Amino acid sequence: MGTTRTMYYGKGDVYVFRTYAQPLYGVKEIPESGFTGRNNVIFGMNANISLKGDAFLTSFTKGDNSLVVATDSMKNFMLQHAGQYEGSTMEGFLTFVCERFLETYSHIDAVEIKCDEITFDSVQVAKESGLSESELVYRRSRNEYGITTVEVARTENGTEIIKQSSGISDLQLIKVSGSSFYGYIQDEYTTLPEAKDRPLFIYLNIAWRYNDVTDAMGIDPLRYVAAEQVRDIAQSVFHQLENRSIQQLIYQIGLRILERFPQLADVEFESNNRTWETIVEMIPKSKGQVFTEPRPPYGFQKLIVTREDLKKERNAAANAAYTTKV
Ligand SMILES: O=c1[nH]c(=O)c2[nH]c(=O)[nH]c2[nH]1
């Protein structure tokens, strides 16, 4: 057990659409979000499955397929188990499938599954009673989507989740006013003009890890963190903060997420700067301007905000309040 070399194989682009999965309701309410749950009428994802284990070595070195689970069978395995999953989250479903793989094939050491949610939006339709939400028709969303990774390994006492993260990807947000970027190093390489108010367009990927992975499963919805709520926090903090840079913005979003969800250990950001290029600075009798898409290359930021950061910020705020009082 405990494969040390890099060796795995699997199947990507495994599309799973399960209808009428268990709804997810009863998540904790937070001020930044009106999200109350997912009906899971369509529980959809694009998965990537990897099987790991020393037993697979001879399939590479000797062409011995006697222990090979065909990747085509892996796809079937996951799809069949989608019909058996009784929970309401991708995290729970991936864990269930990983565990069933290990149970079924005793020579597998570990299974890793990553997946991107395939989201569908509800639509309003004309009914006899007027316009209301259809319970039959859904519109494929082209917006941000949840992601999750689960890896379960065989141990002496059964199985253990050795990797788990959840997230939201491809969130694209524009703030038309209230963002600046100035005060950076000015030297012979600097051509960027300082901006007191720029149209800040950002691409964001946010991922989070729980202190206790069982909270990620959604069995206790009050302890589950929904990607929709994290998205809504990011939007609210972007709205509220007169930001001085993307660096400052993502740190503040991270602090807010950790504040709202004490069950999380840390939050990881990948951001991309897509600030619109200004074409018409002044339009007479209007506060509007004209912009176009920026040209490459694009700036990026990467940051992990931890519970330690939140603790430091709280202490600093408490000290500042104390000093003002005295
Ligand atoms: O938010 C920003 N951070 C930077 O570090 C940077 N650098 C740059 O050219 N534009 C920006 N914007």
The ligand as an SDF file (V2000), in Angstrom:
LIG
                    3D

 12 13  0  0  0  0  0  0  0  0999 V2000
   -5.1650   44.6980   -8.9220 O   0  0  0  0  0  0  0  0  0  0  0  0
   -4.0880   44.7780   -9.5330 C   0  0  0  0  0  0  0  0  0  0  0  0
   -2.9690   44.2610   -8.9800 N   0  0  0  0  0  0  0  0  0  0  0  0
   -1.7460   44.3050   -9.6030 C   0  0  0  0  0  0  0  0  0  0  0  0
   -0.7210   43.8200   -9.0470 O   0  0  0  0  0  0  0  0  0  0  0  0
   -1.6950   44.9110  -10.8660 C   0  0  0  0  0  0  0  0  0  0  0  0
   -0.6780   45.1420  -11.7550 N   0  0  0  0  0  0  0  0  0  0  0  0
   -1.2160   45.7680  -12.8280 C   0  0  0  0  0  0  0  0  0  0  0  0
   -0.5600   46.1060  -13.8440 O   0  0  0  0  0  0  0  0  0  0  0  0
   -2.5550   45.9640  -12.6410 N   0  0  0  0  0  0  0  0  0  0  0  0
   -2.8770   45.4420  -11.4280 C   0  0  0  0  0  0  0  0  0  0  0  0
   -4.0580   45.3510  -10.7530 N   0  0  0  0  0  0  0  0  0  0  0  0
  1  2  2  0
  2  3  1  0
  2 12  1  0
  3  4  1  0
  4  5  2  0
  4  6  1  0
  6  7  1  0
  6 11  2  0
  7  8  1  0
  8  9  2  0
  8 10  1  0
 10 11  1  0
 11 12  1  0
M  END
$$$$
